[in-house]
Each structure stands twice: as C-alpha cells, then as structure tokens.
Amino acid sequence: MAKVIVMYEKPKDQEACEEYYFNTHMPIAGKVPHVKNANVQRVLSNQNTDLSLYLVTEIEFENKADMKEAFKSEEWKAVGDDVPNFMKYLEKPPIITIVE
C-alpha cells in the first residue's frame, strides 16, 4: 500500500475553504486513476506541534507502482493545476507526505 497524506493548517476563511475543497477540488481529485480510497478528516486537536492542523486528506493506492502511474496522469496534473485556485483560502501551502 502507498499513500499521499496532505495536511492543511487552519485556513483564512474556513467556510469558503471547505466549500471550494469539498465541492471543486476533491471532485477533481476523485478522477485520478488507481486511487483505492480517499478520505478527509477534520483535526480535532493537535499535540506536540506548533502547527494548527485543520484537515488531513489520505489518498490510498494499492502499491507504489499504481501511485507512480497516477502521478503521471492528466487527472493528477489537473489536481496540481487547481492548487493555485485553492491556495487563496490558505495561509500556507499544505504539508504533503508520501508513505508506504
């Protein structure tokens, strides 16, 4: 299994951020091939960090090969192309971690 984990800090405008994220950005991400599962969790509390984490998104692939194929896709490129539209709601870029 391989995952992309995206951690977002508290946005400038929570309502507008969620509107855009759930109704525009995630539907674009939902078209990425080879995604086994994707979920978004709201962070209830943060411990041992100065970060004010707000949302954590996990995009799961069956294996690293599927993830690498997804990264080459036009759909993945579309997700990246949409990031500047979403960034206007955030104070900082999200933290992105790739794990297996």
DSSP file (Angstrom, degrees, kcal/mol; ACC not computed):
  #  RESIDUE AA STRUCTURE BP1 BP2  ACC     N-H-->O    O-->H-N    N-H-->O    O-->H-N    TCO  KAPPA ALPHA  PHI   PSI    X-CA   Y-CA   Z-CA
    1    1 A M              0   0    0      0, 0.0     2,-0.3     0, 0.0    61,-0.2   0.000 360.0 360.0 360.0 144.8    0.0    0.0    0.0
    2    2 A A  E     -A   61   0A   0     59,-1.9    59,-3.3    61,-0.2     2,-0.3  -0.985 360.0-169.9-135.4 146.5    1.1    3.6   -0.7
    3    3 A K  E     -AB  60  99A   0     96,-2.9    96,-2.5    -2,-0.3     2,-0.5  -0.977  22.4-146.7-138.4 149.4   -0.5    6.8    0.4
    4    4 A V  E     -AB  59  98A   0     55,-2.3    55,-2.7    -2,-0.3     2,-0.5  -0.984  23.4-164.8-107.3 123.7   -0.3   10.5   -0.2
    5    5 A I  E     -AB  58  97A   0     92,-3.7    92,-2.9    -2,-0.5     2,-0.5  -0.954   3.2-168.8-113.6 123.9   -1.1   12.3    3.1
    6    6 A V  E     -AB  57  96A   0     51,-3.0    51,-3.0    -2,-0.5     2,-0.5  -0.956   1.8-165.1-116.6 123.7   -1.9   16.0    2.8
    7    7 A M  E     -AB  56  95A   0     88,-3.2    88,-2.8    -2,-0.5     2,-0.4  -0.936   3.9-163.9-114.7 124.3   -2.2   18.1    6.0
    8    8 A Y  E     -A   55   0A   0     47,-3.0    46,-3.7    -2,-0.5    47,-1.3  -0.871  10.5-140.3-108.2 135.6   -3.7   21.5    5.9
    9    9 A E  E     -A   53   0A   0     -2,-0.4    44,-0.2    44,-0.3    82,-0.1  -0.459  52.2 -62.6 -83.8 167.2   -3.4   24.2    8.6
   10   10 A K        -     0   0    0     42,-2.3    81,-0.4    -2,-0.1    -1,-0.2  -0.233  63.5-128.1 -53.0 129.0   -6.3   26.3    9.6
   11   11 A P        -     0   0    0      0, 0.0     3,-0.3     0, 0.0    79,-0.2  -0.248  11.3-118.0 -79.3 167.1   -7.5   28.4    6.6
   12   12 A K  S    S+     0   0    0     77,-2.5     2,-0.5     1,-0.3    78,-0.1   0.903 111.2  23.6 -65.5 -42.9   -8.0   32.1    6.3
   13   13 A D  S  > S-     0   0    0     76,-0.9     4,-2.7     1,-0.1    -1,-0.3  -0.878  71.7-171.5-130.5  96.0  -11.7   31.6    5.5
   14   14 A Q  H  > S+     0   0    0     -2,-0.5     4,-2.5    -3,-0.3     5,-0.2   0.891  84.0  48.2 -59.3 -45.7  -13.0   28.3    6.8
   15   15 A E  H  > S+     0   0    0      2,-0.2     4,-2.2     1,-0.2    -1,-0.2   0.939 116.0  42.2 -64.3 -48.1  -16.4   28.4    5.2
   16   16 A A  H  > S+     0   0    0      2,-0.2     4,-2.5     1,-0.2     5,-0.2   0.879 113.7  54.6 -66.3 -37.3  -15.1   29.4    1.7
   17   17 A C  H  X S+     0   0    0     -4,-2.7     4,-3.1     2,-0.2     5,-0.2   0.946 110.9  43.7 -61.0 -49.7  -12.2   26.9    2.0
   18   18 A E  H  X S+     0   0    0     -4,-2.5     4,-2.6     2,-0.2     5,-0.4   0.897 111.5  54.5 -65.4 -40.2  -14.5   24.0    2.7
   19   19 A E  H  X S+     0   0    0     -4,-2.2     4,-1.7    -5,-0.2     5,-0.2   0.947 116.0  38.1 -56.7 -49.9  -16.9   25.0    0.0
   20   20 A Y  H  X>S+     0   0    0     -4,-2.5     5,-2.2     3,-0.2     4,-2.1   0.934 117.6  49.7 -69.3 -45.7  -14.1   25.0   -2.6
   21   21 A Y  I  <>S+     0   0    0     -4,-3.1     5,-3.0    -5,-0.2    -2,-0.2   0.937 119.5  33.8 -61.0 -50.5  -12.3   22.0   -1.2
   22   22 A F  I  <5S+     0   0    0     -4,-2.6    -1,-0.2    -5,-0.2    -2,-0.2   0.802 127.1  37.3 -79.8 -29.1  -15.2   19.6   -1.0
   23   23 A N  I  <5S+     0   0    0     -4,-1.7    -2,-0.2    -5,-0.4    -3,-0.2   0.627 134.4  11.5-100.9 -14.4  -17.2   20.9   -4.0
   24   24 A T  I  X5S+     0   0    0     -4,-2.1     4,-1.4    -5,-0.2    -3,-0.2   0.660 125.7  42.4-124.7 -57.7  -14.5   21.7   -6.5
   25   25 A H  I  ><S+     0   0    0     -5,-2.2     4,-2.3     1,-0.2     3,-0.3   0.937 114.6  47.1 -67.4 -48.8  -11.0   20.4   -5.5
   26   26 A M  H  ><S+     0   0    0     -5,-3.0     4,-2.2    -6,-0.3    -1,-0.2   0.868 108.0  55.7 -65.8 -36.5  -11.9   16.9   -4.2
   27   27 A P  H  4 S+     0   0    0      0, 0.0     4,-0.3     0, 0.0    -1,-0.2   0.874 109.0  48.8 -62.4 -33.3  -14.2   16.1   -7.2
   28   28 A I  H >< S+     0   0    0     -4,-1.4     3,-1.5    -3,-0.3    -2,-0.2   0.939 112.4  47.8 -65.6 -46.6  -11.2   16.8   -9.5
   29   29 A A  H >< S+     0   0    0     -4,-2.3     3,-1.8     1,-0.3    -1,-0.2   0.810  99.8  69.0 -63.6 -29.9   -9.0   14.6   -7.3
   30   30 A G  T 3< S+     0   0    0     -4,-2.2    -1,-0.3     1,-0.3    -2,-0.2   0.626  91.6  60.9 -65.2 -12.7  -11.7   11.9   -7.4
   31   31 A K  T <  S+     0   0    0     -3,-1.5    -1,-0.3    -4,-0.3    -2,-0.2   0.491  74.1 118.3 -91.9  -4.9  -10.9   11.4  -11.1
   32   32 A V    X   -     0   0    0     -3,-1.8     3,-0.9    43,-0.2    38,-0.1  -0.433  67.6-119.6 -66.0 130.5   -7.3   10.3  -10.5
   33   33 A P  T 3  S+     0   0    0      0, 0.0     3,-0.1     0, 0.0    40,-0.1  -0.305  87.8  23.8 -71.2 156.4   -6.7    6.8  -11.7
   34   34 A H  T 3  S+     0   0    0      1,-0.2    28,-0.6    35,-0.1     2,-0.5   0.483  77.2 146.7  72.2   6.9   -5.6    3.9   -9.4
   35   35 A V  E <   -C   61   0A   0     -3,-0.9    -1,-0.2     1,-0.2    26,-0.2  -0.638  26.5-174.4 -75.6 122.0   -6.9    5.6   -6.3
   36   36 A K  E     -     0   0A   0     24,-3.0     2,-0.3    -2,-0.5    25,-0.2   0.856  68.2 -11.1 -82.2 -38.8   -8.1    2.8   -4.0
   37   37 A N  E     -C   60   0A   0     23,-1.3    23,-3.5     2,-0.0     2,-0.4  -0.977  56.8-168.7-160.1 147.0   -9.5    5.1   -1.3
   38   38 A A  E     +C   59   0A   0     -2,-0.3     2,-0.3    21,-0.2    21,-0.2  -0.990  14.8 168.9-140.9 134.0   -9.5    8.7   -0.4
   39   39 A N  E     -C   58   0A   0     19,-2.2    19,-2.7    -2,-0.4     2,-0.4  -0.992  21.2-149.4-145.9 155.0  -10.8   10.3    2.8
   40   40 A V  E     -C   57   0A   0     -2,-0.3     2,-0.4    17,-0.2    17,-0.2  -0.981  13.7-169.0-124.1 131.2  -10.7   13.6    4.6
   41   41 A Q  E     -C   56   0A   0     15,-2.8    15,-2.5    -2,-0.4     2,-0.4  -0.955  20.1-131.2-120.5 141.6  -10.7   14.1    8.3
   42   42 A R  E     -C   55   0A   0     -2,-0.4     2,-0.4    13,-0.2    13,-0.2  -0.755  30.5-121.2 -84.4 134.4  -11.2   17.2   10.4
   43   43 A V        -     0   0    0     11,-2.9     3,-0.1    -2,-0.4    -1,-0.0  -0.645  24.5-171.7 -79.6 126.7   -8.5   17.6   13.0
   44   44 A L        -     0   0    0     -2,-0.4     2,-0.3     1,-0.3    -1,-0.2   0.830  68.3  -6.4 -87.0 -36.5  -10.0   17.7   16.5
   45   45 A S        -     0   0    0      2,-0.0     2,-0.4     9,-0.0    -1,-0.3  -0.990  58.5-139.4-156.6 157.7   -6.8   18.6   18.3
   46   46 A N        -     0   0    0     -2,-0.3     2,-0.4    -3,-0.1     3,-0.1  -0.960  19.1-172.0-120.0 137.1   -3.0   18.9   17.8
   47   47 A Q        +     0   0    0     -2,-0.4     3,-0.1     1,-0.1     4,-0.1  -0.973  64.0   9.7-130.4 146.6   -0.4   17.7   20.2
   48   48 A N  S    S+     0   0    0     -2,-0.4     2,-0.3     1,-0.2    -1,-0.1   0.791 108.1  88.2  60.6  32.4    3.4   18.2   20.3
   49   49 A T        -     0   0    0      2,-0.1    -1,-0.2    -3,-0.1    -3,-0.1  -0.991  69.1-142.4-152.9 153.8    3.3   20.7   17.5
   50   50 A D  S    S+     0   0    0     -2,-0.3     2,-0.1    -3,-0.1    -1,-0.1   0.497  75.0 106.4 -90.4  -6.9    3.0   24.5   16.9
   51   51 A L        -     0   0    0      1,-0.1     2,-0.7    -4,-0.1    -2,-0.1  -0.433  67.3-142.5 -72.6 146.6    1.0   23.8   13.8
   52   52 A S        -     0   0    0     -2,-0.1   -42,-2.3   -42,-0.1    -1,-0.1  -0.659  27.1-165.9-106.6  73.0   -2.7   24.4   13.8
   53   53 A L  E     +A    9   0A   0     -2,-0.7   -44,-0.3   -44,-0.2     3,-0.1  -0.325  17.8 169.5 -66.3 143.8   -3.7   21.4   11.6
   54   54 A Y  E     +     0   0A   0    -46,-3.7   -11,-2.9     1,-0.4     2,-0.4   0.720  59.2  19.1-124.0 -49.7   -7.2   21.6   10.3
   55   55 A L  E     -AC   8  42A   0    -47,-1.3   -47,-3.0   -13,-0.2    -1,-0.4  -0.975  54.2-164.2-130.3 145.4   -7.8   18.9    7.7
   56   56 A V  E     -AC   7  41A   0    -15,-2.5   -15,-2.8    -2,-0.4     2,-0.5  -0.992   9.7-167.5-128.3 124.3   -5.9   15.7    6.8
   57   57 A T  E     -AC   6  40A   0    -51,-3.0   -51,-3.0    -2,-0.4     2,-0.5  -0.934   1.7-164.2-113.2 132.7   -6.5   14.0    3.5
   58   58 A E  E     -AC   5  39A   0    -19,-2.7   -19,-2.2    -2,-0.5     2,-0.6  -0.971   3.6-169.3-117.5 127.3   -5.3   10.5    2.7
   59   59 A I  E     -AC   4  38A   0    -55,-2.7   -55,-2.3    -2,-0.5     2,-0.4  -0.967  16.9-158.9-116.0 115.1   -5.2    9.2   -0.9
   60   60 A E  E     -AC   3  37A   0    -23,-3.5   -24,-3.0    -2,-0.6   -23,-1.3  -0.774  11.5-173.6-105.9 137.2   -4.5    5.5   -0.9
   61   61 A F  E     -AC   2  35A   0    -59,-3.3   -59,-1.9    -2,-0.4   -26,-0.1  -0.888  35.0-119.5-121.9 154.6   -3.1    3.3   -3.7
   62   62 A E  S    S-     0   0    0    -28,-0.6     2,-0.3    -2,-0.3    -1,-0.1   0.881  90.2 -19.6 -60.1 -38.9   -2.8   -0.4   -3.9
   63   63 A N  S  > S-     0   0    0    -62,-0.2     4,-1.9   -61,-0.1   -61,-0.2  -0.943  73.6 -87.9-159.8 176.0    1.0   -0.1   -4.3
   64   64 A K  H  > S+     0   0    0     -2,-0.3     4,-2.8     1,-0.2     5,-0.2   0.854 120.8  57.9 -64.4 -35.3    3.9    2.3   -5.2
   65   65 A A  H  > S+     0   0    0      1,-0.2     4,-2.2     2,-0.2    -1,-0.2   0.924 107.6  46.4 -62.5 -44.1    3.6    1.3   -8.9
   66   66 A D  H  > S+     0   0    0      2,-0.2     4,-2.4     1,-0.2    -1,-0.2   0.895 112.4  51.3 -63.6 -39.4   -0.1    2.4   -9.1
   67   67 A M  H  X S+     0   0    0     -4,-1.9     4,-2.3     2,-0.2    -2,-0.2   0.928 109.3  49.7 -63.9 -44.2    0.8    5.6   -7.3
   68   68 A K  H  X S+     0   0    0     -4,-2.8     4,-0.8     1,-0.2    -1,-0.2   0.890 110.8  50.2 -62.5 -39.2    3.6    6.4   -9.7
   69   69 A E  H >< S+     0   0    0     -4,-2.2     3,-0.8     1,-0.2     4,-0.5   0.915 109.3  51.5 -63.8 -42.7    1.2    5.7  -12.6
   70   70 A A  H >< S+     0   0    0     -4,-2.4     3,-1.5     1,-0.2     6,-0.5   0.900 104.1  57.7 -60.5 -40.6   -1.4    8.1  -11.1
   71   71 A F  H 3< S+     0   0    0     -4,-2.3    -1,-0.2     1,-0.3    -2,-0.2   0.745 105.4  51.8 -62.8 -23.2    1.3   10.8  -10.7
   72   72 A K  T << S+     0   0    0     -4,-0.8    -1,-0.3    -3,-0.8    -2,-0.2   0.533  91.5 107.1 -87.9  -7.7    1.9   10.6  -14.5
   73   73 A S  S <> S-     0   0    0     -3,-1.5     4,-1.8    -4,-0.5     5,-0.1  -0.283  76.3-126.9 -78.8 156.5   -1.8   11.0  -15.3
   74   74 A E  H  > S+     0   0    0      1,-0.2     4,-2.2     2,-0.2     5,-0.1   0.819 112.4  59.1 -64.5 -32.1   -3.6   14.0  -16.8
   75   75 A E  H  > S+     0   0    0      2,-0.2     4,-1.6     1,-0.2    -1,-0.2   0.894 104.8  48.0 -66.4 -39.6   -6.0   13.8  -13.9
   76   76 A W  H  > S+     0   0    0     -6,-0.5     4,-2.2     1,-0.2    -1,-0.2   0.898 110.4  52.6 -66.3 -39.5   -3.2   14.2  -11.3
   77   77 A K  H  X S+     0   0    0     -4,-1.8     4,-2.7     1,-0.2    -2,-0.2   0.894 105.5  54.8 -60.9 -40.0   -1.9   17.2  -13.4
   78   78 A A  H  X S+     0   0    0     -4,-2.2     4,-1.3     2,-0.2    -1,-0.2   0.878 105.7  52.4 -62.1 -37.8   -5.4   18.7  -13.2
   79   79 A V  H >X S+     0   0    0     -4,-1.6     4,-0.8     2,-0.2     3,-0.5   0.949 111.7  46.1 -61.2 -48.3   -5.3   18.4   -9.4
   80   80 A G  H >< S+     0   0    0     -4,-2.2     3,-0.6     1,-0.2    -2,-0.2   0.875 109.2  54.8 -61.8 -38.1   -2.0   20.2   -9.4
   81   81 A D  H 3< S+     0   0    0     -4,-2.7     4,-0.3     1,-0.2    -1,-0.2   0.775 106.8  52.3 -66.8 -25.2   -3.3   22.9  -11.7
   82   82 A D  H XX S+     0   0    0     -4,-1.3     4,-1.5    -3,-0.5     3,-0.8   0.661  85.3  87.2 -83.8 -16.5   -6.2   23.5   -9.4
   83   83 A V  H <X S+     0   0    0     -4,-0.8     4,-2.5    -3,-0.6     3,-0.4   0.885  83.1  55.5 -54.7 -45.0   -4.0   24.1   -6.3
   84   84 A P  H 3> S+     0   0    0      0, 0.0     4,-0.7     0, 0.0    -1,-0.3   0.861 106.3  52.9 -58.0 -33.0   -3.5   27.8   -7.0
   85   85 A N  H <4 S+     0   0    0     -3,-0.8     3,-0.4    -4,-0.3    -2,-0.2   0.880 114.2  41.9 -66.2 -37.2   -7.2   28.3   -7.0
   86   86 A F  H >< S+     0   0    0     -4,-1.5     3,-1.9    -3,-0.4     4,-0.3   0.798 100.6  71.8 -78.8 -30.8   -7.5   26.6   -3.6
   87   87 A M  H >< S+     0   0    0     -4,-2.5     3,-1.7     1,-0.3    -1,-0.2   0.745  79.1  75.5 -61.0 -25.0   -4.4   28.3   -2.1
   88   88 A K  T 3< S+     0   0    0     -4,-0.7    -1,-0.3    -3,-0.4    -2,-0.1   0.709  96.3  50.5 -62.9 -16.3   -6.2   31.7   -1.9
   89   89 A Y  T <  S+     0   0    0     -3,-1.9   -77,-2.5    -4,-0.1   -76,-0.9   0.567 102.0  77.0 -93.1 -10.5   -8.1   30.2    1.1
   90   90 A L    <   -     0   0    0     -3,-1.7   -80,-0.1    -4,-0.3   -82,-0.0  -0.700  63.9-150.1-105.8 152.0   -5.0   29.0    2.9
   91   91 A E  S    S+     0   0    0    -81,-0.4    -1,-0.1    -2,-0.3   -81,-0.1   0.839  88.3  12.6 -78.9 -38.4   -2.3   30.9    4.9
   92   92 A K  S    S-     0   0    0    -83,-0.1   -83,-0.2     3,-0.0    -1,-0.2  -0.926  90.6 -90.8-136.7 156.3    0.4   28.3    4.0
   93   93 A P        -     0   0    0      0, 0.0   -84,-0.1     0, 0.0    -2,-0.0  -0.339  55.4 -98.4 -61.9 153.2    0.8   25.5    1.5
   94   94 A P        -     0   0    0      0, 0.0     2,-0.5     0, 0.0   -86,-0.2  -0.288  31.5-111.7 -69.7 159.6   -0.3   22.1    2.8
   95   95 A I  E     -B    7   0A   0    -88,-2.8   -88,-3.2    -3,-0.1     2,-0.5  -0.831  34.7-161.4 -89.8 127.3    2.2   19.6    4.1
   96   96 A I  E     +B    6   0A   0     -2,-0.5     2,-0.4   -90,-0.2   -90,-0.2  -0.956  11.2 179.1-118.8 127.5    2.4   16.6    1.7
   97   97 A T  E     -B    5   0A   0    -92,-2.9   -92,-3.7    -2,-0.5     2,-0.5  -0.986  14.7-155.4-128.0 135.8    3.9   13.3    2.8
   98   98 A I  E     +B    4   0A   0     -2,-0.4     2,-0.3   -94,-0.2   -94,-0.2  -0.955  24.8 170.7-112.3 126.2    4.1   10.1    0.7
   99   99 A V  E      B    3   0A   0    -96,-2.5   -96,-2.9    -2,-0.5    -2,-0.0  -0.851 360.0 360.0-131.3 163.7    4.3    6.9    2.7
  100  100 A E              0   0    0     -2,-0.3    -1,-0.1   -98,-0.2   -36,-0.1   0.301 360.0 360.0-131.2 360.0    4.1    3.1    2.1
